[in-house]
Amino acid sequence: MSMKKSPAELKSIFEKYAAKEGDPDQLSKDELKQLVQTEFPNLLKGPTTLDDLFQELDKNGDGEVSFEEFQALIKKISQ
């Protein structure tokens, strides 16, 4: 699946996975794992692990990933 997605597509994907548990505006580590494995499997190629990815995304250290944090990653890797 392509990394090139519109902001609306990214928001829709994010909301689909964030709604699975807890806060519908935040991704837990499990939700992020499901999202990445299903929608962006190429993110975990090479030395990057899900833990590394989660730490990089969770800028404020709250244990969850907001849409803004997620969007920043997608923007960075799609350049």
Secondary structure as the mmCIF struct_conf table of DSSP 4:
data_model
#
loop_
_struct_conf.conf_type_id
_struct_conf.id
_struct_conf.beg_label_comp_id
_struct_conf.beg_label_asym_id
_struct_conf.beg_label_seq_id
_struct_conf.end_label_comp_id
_struct_conf.end_label_asym_id
_struct_conf.end_label_seq_id
BEND BEND1 MET A 3 MET A 3
HELX_RH_AL_P HELX_RH_AL_P1 PRO A 7 ALA A 18
TURN_TY1_P TURN_TY1_P1 ALA A 19 LYS A 20
BEND BEND2 GLU A 21 GLY A 22
TURN_TY1_P TURN_TY1_P2 PRO A 24 ASP A 25
STRN STRN1 GLN A 26 LEU A 27
HELX_RH_AL_P HELX_RH_AL_P2 LYS A 29 GLU A 39
HELX_RH_3T_P HELX_RH_3T_P1 PRO A 41 LEU A 44
BEND BEND3 LYS A 45 LYS A 45
TURN_TY1_P TURN_TY1_P3 GLY A 46 PRO A 47
HELX_RH_AL_P HELX_RH_AL_P3 LEU A 50 LEU A 57
TURN_TY1_P TURN_TY1_P4 LYS A 59 ASN A 60
BEND BEND4 ASP A 62 GLU A 64
STRN STRN2 VAL A 65 SER A 66
HELX_RH_AL_P HELX_RH_AL_P4 PHE A 67 ILE A 77
TURN_TY1_P TURN_TY1_P5 SER A 78 SER A 78
#
